[in-house]
Structure formats: C-alpha cells, structure tokens
C-alpha cells in the first residue's frame, strides 16, 4: 500500500491570492477607519465651538452684552486701547473654567504681550484647538483655531477705531463682534439661529518664505471700494509671490486681538484666500482640515457644518446680524 505524502506550506499562487485578499480588505477598511477618525475629530471641534458659544452666553448673562471682539473691558480711549488690543478669548476665560488663567493676565500691559504676561502667552487652552489641525505652533506661544465673526464687511477699523478716517464711506459693522464694540442681544435682529458667532481657521505655516494659500494672509495691492471687489481682488492676488505673503503666523497668540489671530469676516466663503488691504480693509475667511467645509457656531449656541460650496450671498447673510436676510437650513 502506497503511503500518502502530506504537503506542507503554500504554493506561490496561493500566497499571491492571500496577499491580494489582504490588500483588498485594507483598501476597503482604511477609508472607513479614516472616516471614523475624522468623525471623532469633527465632533470634538463641534464641542469646542459649543463651549465657546456657551461661554459667550454666560458672559452675556453676567454683563448684559456680548464681549468685545478686540480691545478691553472697560474700554479705554482708542489712542490708548489700540495698544491694549486683547482678544475676545481672553475675556471669555472665566466662563470656560479658566478663571485662574484669566486672573493671571495683566490687562494694564500692552499688546504685543509684555514680560508680565509671558506665562499666559505660552499657556495652551485645549478648547481653543481643533483636533484636525496638523500644523505645530512655534515654541514660546500658544494659539487658537477659532475666530469670532465680525460680519459681512471688509472693515478692520470703523468709527472711533478708524483714527485715519479711511473707512468713513463704508457701511457700519454688522457682525456680533468688533473692536471696542459690545453689542446687545437685541441688536441681532436677524435672529440668533441665523447669525454666525464663530468659526474655524487653520494656523499659518509660520514661514514667510513659503506661500500657503489656506494658511497665510496675503497683502493685496489694491484699495477695494466694496465687499465684492475686495473678494475678487483677494482671489486675484498672486499666491506664489513671496512679497504678497503678509502674515504667516495666523492663530498665535490667542490672547492677541489682531486681524490674523482672533477674527474673521463673512466675505469670502470657507477655505478661500485671506488678504489684508493696507491700512484698514481685509478679506479674512475661515478654513479647516475637515473635508468639504467648516464648523460654524451660531449665536443661539448651535453648531452647523457649512460647505465650501455655500453660495457667497448666503454666507454673507449668516455673517450679518441685522441685514434682514432669511436663510433656510437647506441653503447651508
């Protein structure tokens, strides 16, 4: 009787089939894993913006007004306050379980931050950071990925803050935040559910030698007379030219109430260019690493995801607090 020889191992063809099956499984599972991770990051970012909205409402309950977007409370004459340009984040710290950090700030010191505030300068507040942010900030500073809505306009200064009288021909500010202005809830006449409070913005690339469209603030060469022209001029700005690369340190430090650190304008739609038209007009849009859009906190405390493809007029309508526009949920 012949003995039966047992075969051990795999043939080359069998091995290749197994490898192919594993590769197919990886190809199928990897996007799902990445999608799950992004969903978790987006949920955390949404929660951060909800905390910010809640802090604003707690501030409102205590003070009867929204916090100042840029400046100090109580306000000082602007020729002095222009050197005390603290961000709205600094004012909200007591309402975000950060009272000790708030108490450590010496608001009698100027911006840029002087020696007495260097501890605050380097203190990271986790709820100011979006988990999808991949850029690291330089050592010695702490940043934020969130911005307060200053409305659908191009104004960096207006009225008492427009010391050069360059924006006297422009419409008044129409956002819930602005330098040295602290609005009443009743001034949000478009409704709190239809008016944006805050959104996201990526850090800069912190390198003046590398122009990065969604991270840098470019210097425009024109003086646009209105919001639409400002948008068009910004989009036409050469983003490959180093001289136009005006600000690469967007998002730092969070304590500073400057154009590239704590505010945005509801002018250009999400993930477009940001531009500064010296001396006092700008297009400062929002940006994120979330696929397809950004999270936006509304004045009622809710958070919505707004797509990059949103109509520009719709985006401007939710940026304005008193324009009389009616925007339905399906327009976002």
C-alpha positions as CSV (number, residue, x, y, z in Angstrom):
1,X,0.0,0.0,0.0
2,X,1.5,3.3,-1.0
3,X,1.9,6.0,1.7
4,X,0.2,9.3,1.2
5,X,2.6,12.2,1.3
6,X,1.2,15.2,3.1
7,X,2.0,18.6,1.5
8,X,3.1,21.4,3.8
9,X,3.1,25.2,3.1
10,X,1.5,27.2,0.3
11,X,2.2,27.4,-3.4
12,X,3.2,30.7,-4.9
13,X,-0.2,31.2,-6.4
14,X,-2.0,30.6,-3.1
15,X,0.3,33.0,-1.4
16,X,-0.4,35.7,-4.0
17,X,-4.1,35.1,-3.7
18,X,-3.9,35.6,0.1
19,X,-1.8,38.8,-0.3
20,X,-4.4,40.1,-2.8
21,X,-7.2,39.4,-0.4
22,X,-5.5,41.2,2.4
23,X,-4.8,44.2,0.1
24,X,-8.4,44.4,-0.9
25,X,-9.5,44.2,2.8
26,X,-7.1,47.0,3.7
27,X,-8.3,49.1,0.8
28,X,-11.9,48.6,2.0
29,X,-11.2,49.2,5.7
30,X,-8.8,52.1,5.6
31,X,-11.2,54.7,4.3
32,X,-13.7,53.6,6.9
33,X,-11.1,53.9,9.7
34,X,-10.1,57.3,8.4
35,X,-13.7,58.4,8.2
36,X,-14.4,57.3,11.7
37,X,-11.3,59.2,13.0
38,X,-12.4,62.4,11.1
39,X,-15.9,62.0,12.5
40,X,-14.5,61.9,16.0
41,X,-12.2,64.9,15.4
42,X,-15.1,66.9,13.9
43,X,-17.3,66.0,16.9
44,X,-14.6,67.3,19.2
45,X,-14.3,70.5,17.1
46,X,-18.1,70.9,17.3
47,X,-18.0,70.5,21.0
48,X,-15.2,73.2,21.3
49,X,-17.4,75.7,19.4
50,X,-20.4,74.8,21.6
51,X,-18.3,75.6,24.6
52,X,-17.3,78.9,23.1
53,X,-20.9,79.7,22.4
54,X,-22.0,78.8,25.9
55,X,-19.2,81.0,27.3
56,X,-20.5,83.9,25.2
57,X,-24.0,83.4,26.6
58,X,-22.7,83.1,30.1
59,X,-20.8,86.4,29.6
60,X,-24.0,87.9,28.2
61,X,-25.9,86.8,31.3
62,X,-23.3,88.4,33.6
63,X,-22.6,91.6,31.7
64,X,-25.8,92.2,29.6
65,X,-23.8,92.4,26.4
66,X,-21.6,90.3,24.2
67,X,-17.9,90.6,24.9
68,X,-15.8,93.0,22.8
69,X,-14.2,91.2,19.9
70,X,-10.9,93.1,20.2
71,X,-10.0,95.6,22.9
72,X,-10.5,95.8,26.7
73,X,-13.3,95.9,29.2
74,X,-13.9,98.5,30.5
75,X,-12.9,100.3,27.3
76,X,-10.2,103.0,27.2
77,X,-9.9,105.9,24.8
78,X,-8.8,104.4,21.5
79,X,-5.4,106.1,21.2
80,X,-4.5,104.0,24.3
81,X,-6.7,101.0,23.7
82,X,-5.0,100.4,20.3
83,X,-2.1,99.2,22.4
84,X,-4.3,97.1,24.6
85,X,-5.9,95.0,21.9
86,X,-6.8,91.9,23.8
87,X,-8.9,89.2,22.1
88,X,-12.4,88.1,22.9
89,X,-10.9,84.7,24.1
90,X,-9.1,86.5,26.9
91,X,-12.4,88.0,28.1
92,X,-14.2,84.6,28.0
93,X,-11.7,82.7,30.1
94,X,-13.7,83.0,33.4
95,X,-16.7,81.4,31.6
96,X,-14.7,78.4,30.2
97,X,-13.4,77.1,33.6
98,X,-10.2,79.1,33.1
99,X,-10.6,81.7,35.9
100,X,-7.1,81.3,37.3
101,X,-5.6,81.9,33.8
102,X,-7.8,85.0,33.4
103,X,-6.7,86.3,36.8
104,X,-3.1,85.9,35.8
105,X,-3.5,88.3,32.9
106,X,-2.3,91.9,33.5
107,X,-4.6,93.9,31.2
108,X,-2.7,97.0,32.0
109,X,0.2,95.7,29.8
110,X,0.2,96.3,26.1
111,X,-0.1,94.0,23.1
112,X,2.2,92.6,21.8
113,X,2.4,90.9,25.2
114,X,5.0,92.3,27.6
115,X,7.0,90.3,30.1
116,X,4.3,90.3,32.8
117,X,2.1,88.2,30.6
118,X,4.6,85.7,29.2
119,X,3.1,82.8,31.2
120,X,-0.3,83.4,29.6
121,X,1.4,83.7,26.2
122,X,2.6,80.1,26.3
123,X,-0.4,78.5,28.0
124,X,-2.3,76.2,25.7
125,X,-6.1,76.1,26.2
126,X,-7.2,72.8,24.7
127,X,-10.7,74.0,23.8
128,X,-9.2,76.7,21.6
129,X,-7.7,74.0,19.3
130,X,-9.3,71.9,16.6
131,X,-8.0,68.3,16.6
132,X,-7.8,68.2,12.8
133,X,-5.0,70.9,12.9
134,X,-1.7,69.4,11.7
135,X,0.5,72.5,12.0
136,X,2.6,72.9,15.1
137,X,3.0,76.5,16.5
138,X,6.5,77.8,17.3
139,X,7.7,77.3,20.9
140,X,7.0,80.2,23.2
141,X,3.5,80.8,22.1
142,X,0.0,79.2,22.2
143,X,-2.6,79.5,19.5
144,X,-6.3,79.1,18.6
145,X,-8.1,77.6,15.6
146,X,-11.3,79.6,16.3
147,X,-12.4,83.1,15.2
148,X,-15.1,85.5,16.1
149,X,-17.5,86.7,13.4
150,X,-17.1,90.5,12.7
151,X,-19.7,90.5,10.0
152,X,-20.1,90.7,6.2
153,X,-17.8,93.6,5.6
154,X,-14.1,94.5,4.9
155,X,-13.6,96.7,7.9
156,X,-10.6,96.4,10.1
157,X,-11.5,99.7,11.8
158,X,-14.5,101.9,11.9
159,X,-15.8,104.9,13.8
160,X,-13.7,105.5,17.0
161,X,-11.2,102.9,15.9
162,X,-10.7,104.4,12.5
163,X,-8.2,107.0,13.6
164,X,-7.1,107.6,10.0
165,X,-10.8,108.1,8.7
166,X,-10.2,105.7,5.9
167,X,-13.4,103.8,6.2
168,X,-15.9,106.7,6.7
169,X,-17.5,105.8,3.3
170,X,-18.2,102.2,4.3
171,X,-21.3,100.7,5.8
172,X,-21.2,100.3,9.6
173,X,-20.0,97.0,11.1
174,X,-22.7,94.3,11.0
175,X,-21.3,91.4,13.0
176,X,-21.8,90.4,16.6
177,X,-18.1,91.3,17.3
178,X,-16.0,94.3,16.5
179,X,-13.2,96.2,18.2
180,X,-14.3,98.4,21.1
181,X,-18.0,97.5,20.5
182,X,-20.0,95.3,22.8
183,X,-23.5,94.7,21.4
184,X,-26.8,93.8,23.0
185,X,-28.6,90.6,22.1
186,X,-31.5,92.7,20.9
187,X,-29.2,94.1,18.1
188,X,-29.1,90.6,16.5
189,X,-32.3,91.4,14.6
190,X,-31.8,88.6,12.0
191,X,-32.2,86.1,14.9
192,X,-29.7,84.2,16.9
193,X,-30.2,81.0,15.0
194,X,-29.5,82.7,11.7
195,X,-26.4,84.7,12.7
196,X,-22.9,83.2,12.9
197,X,-21.0,83.7,16.1
198,X,-17.6,82.0,15.5
199,X,-15.9,79.5,13.1
200,X,-12.6,77.9,12.4
201,X,-9.3,79.0,10.8
202,X,-6.1,77.0,10.3
203,X,-2.8,78.1,11.8
204,X,-0.4,79.9,9.5
205,X,2.6,77.9,8.2
206,X,4.9,80.2,10.3
207,X,7.3,80.6,7.3
208,X,7.4,83.8,5.4
209,X,9.4,82.1,2.7
210,X,6.6,79.6,1.8
211,X,3.3,80.9,0.5
212,X,0.4,78.7,1.5
213,X,-3.0,79.7,0.2
214,X,-5.2,78.5,3.0
215,X,-2.9,79.3,5.9
216,X,-1.3,82.7,5.0
217,X,-2.7,86.2,4.9
218,X,-1.7,87.9,1.7
219,X,-1.1,91.6,1.2
220,X,-3.4,93.0,-1.5
221,X,-2.1,95.7,-3.8
222,X,-5.5,97.5,-4.3
223,X,-7.9,99.5,-2.2
224,X,-11.2,97.8,-2.9
225,X,-14.3,100.1,-2.5
226,X,-16.7,97.3,-1.5
227,X,-17.0,93.8,-0.3
228,X,-17.4,92.1,-3.6
229,X,-14.5,93.9,-5.2
230,X,-12.4,93.0,-2.1
231,X,-13.2,89.3,-2.6
232,X,-12.3,89.4,-6.3
233,X,-9.1,91.3,-5.7
234,X,-8.1,88.9,-3.0
235,X,-8.7,85.9,-5.2
236,X,-6.6,87.5,-7.9
237,X,-3.7,88.1,-5.6
238,X,-0.6,86.2,-6.7
239,X,-0.3,83.5,-4.1
240,X,3.1,82.2,-5.5
241,X,4.8,85.5,-4.9
242,X,6.7,85.8,-1.6
243,X,6.3,89.7,-1.3
244,X,2.5,89.2,-1.1
245,X,2.8,86.7,1.8
246,X,2.0,89.2,4.5
247,X,1.2,87.1,7.6
248,X,2.4,83.5,8.2
249,X,1.7,83.4,11.9
250,X,-2.1,83.2,11.8
251,X,-3.7,81.9,15.0
252,X,-1.0,82.9,17.5
253,X,-1.0,84.1,20.2
254,X,-4.7,83.6,21.2
255,X,-4.5,86.5,23.7
256,X,-3.9,89.0,20.9
257,X,-6.9,90.7,19.2
258,X,-5.3,91.2,15.8
259,X,-6.6,90.6,12.2
260,X,-4.8,87.2,11.9
261,X,-5.4,85.9,15.4
262,X,-9.0,86.2,16.6
263,X,-11.4,87.4,13.9
264,X,-12.9,86.5,10.6
265,X,-15.1,88.3,8.0
266,X,-18.1,86.7,6.4
267,X,-16.9,87.9,3.0
268,X,-15.2,85.1,1.1
269,X,-16.6,81.6,1.5
270,X,-14.8,79.0,3.6
271,X,-11.3,77.9,2.5
272,X,-10.7,80.8,0.2
273,X,-7.8,83.2,0.4
274,X,-7.4,85.8,3.2
275,X,-6.0,89.2,2.3
276,X,-5.1,92.5,4.0
277,X,-5.5,95.7,2.1
278,X,-3.4,98.1,4.0
279,X,-4.1,100.1,6.1
280,X,-7.6,99.1,7.2
281,X,-9.6,96.7,4.9
282,X,-9.4,93.0,4.7
283,X,-10.8,89.7,3.5
284,X,-10.4,87.3,6.3
285,X,-12.1,84.0,5.7
286,X,-12.4,80.8,7.6
287,X,-10.6,77.4,6.9
288,X,-10.3,73.9,8.3
289,X,-9.0,70.4,7.5
290,X,-12.5,69.0,7.7
291,X,-13.3,67.5,4.3
292,X,-15.6,69.9,2.4
293,X,-16.2,72.7,4.8
294,X,-16.0,74.2,8.3
295,X,-18.0,74.1,11.6
296,X,-19.8,77.4,12.4
297,X,-21.2,78.3,15.9
298,X,-24.4,80.3,15.6
299,X,-25.5,83.0,18.1
300,X,-28.1,80.6,19.6
301,X,-25.3,78.2,20.7
302,X,-25.9,75.6,18.0
303,X,-23.1,74.5,15.6
304,X,-23.6,73.8,11.9
305,X,-21.3,72.4,9.3
306,X,-21.1,74.8,6.3
307,X,-19.8,73.5,3.0
308,X,-17.1,75.2,0.9
309,X,-19.7,75.4,-1.9
310,X,-22.1,77.6,0.0
311,X,-23.4,80.5,-2.0
312,X,-21.4,83.6,-1.3
313,X,-24.5,85.7,-0.7
314,X,-25.9,83.1,1.7
315,X,-22.6,83.0,3.6
316,X,-22.6,86.8,3.9
317,X,-26.3,86.7,5.1
318,X,-25.5,84.4,8.0
319,X,-22.5,86.6,8.8
320,X,-24.6,89.7,9.1
321,X,-26.7,90.2,12.3
322,X,-29.0,92.9,11.0
323,X,-29.3,92.6,7.2
324,X,-32.9,91.3,7.2
325,X,-32.0,88.2,5.2
326,X,-33.9,85.0,5.6
327,X,-31.8,81.9,5.2
328,X,-33.2,78.4,5.3
329,X,-31.3,75.4,6.6
330,X,-31.1,73.8,3.1
331,X,-29.0,76.7,1.9
332,X,-26.0,76.0,4.1
